[in-house]
Amino acid sequence: MTLLFKERQRFTQWWIWLVLITTACLTGYVFMEQIILGNPVGSKPLPDAWVIFFSFMYVLILFFFWLLELRTEIDSEEVRARLYPFIEHKFFWDEVKNAEVIQYKFVGYGLRFSIRYGTVLNIAGNKGLAIELHSGARFLIGTQDPDSLKALVDAKKKNSA
């Protein structure tokens, strides 16, 4: 199948990375000071094992945010959306009752469940592809390219009418 639409989104919001990097610097400082230099940090320092554990966990959190990506691919047969590396949804066009590009209110980032929109996959912004299946299931896939996606959905509706 020839891809008609392909998009990859990552967390690029400056404020998310500011929080992550600031916290990484503080975690690194405590690790360096207490574990490497042997100087306990604070009036009631954490045991070294906890400092090592929290430092390791924070490295995993940074890696998680660096790795996380919303991948959307649409061809003439199906719509695929994957919040890499965790979850993937695929819908064949003949399963889709309605699809439209909408502007929505903030629903959060990552994988979310919404009463109004159903399963939400979102990395940034407030525009996305709202899909309702014949089964009644609903999905919202965030996009940073709503114009191209709208043109594709409109063409698909026109061809199926």
Phi, psi and omega in degrees: 000142177274129178291131177261334181209134178216132180213140175233126181238142177231165175288110178240005181294125185299324184289329176295313181290330175298314178296313181297316182287321177299315179294323177297321178296317179295317178297317178297321178298311180298317179298311181298312184294313187273318185273312184282311184270345178078018179257110179303140182257126177091171181283335175228077186293148174293151172298151182304321180300321179290322178298317178296315180299310181295324178295316178298315179298322181292324175299320177296320179297314178299316178298320178301311181293326178291324183278328187299133183207138174262119181248123178239129177225134180229132173230188184290342182262323188207167174247130178235131177227128181227127171267089187291135008257025192257301193228147178223138175237137177230136176226130171283147182301329180285351174273344187275122176277317181210141176218132177205150176274126184231163169255131185233166175281161182304128181239001182100176182246153179089217178266124181225158174238126185234140176297320184283319188251351183081221178283127183244130171244114188214137177247322182199161172081189183223027176234144181192174178266113177268124182238132172240127180270161177300333179288347182100347178294143180235147181219150174227123181244114181295151179215151172253003180231062185295329182294313179295320180294320179296318179298320179294313180296318178298319178294321179295318178297318181295318181290330182271351180278000000 
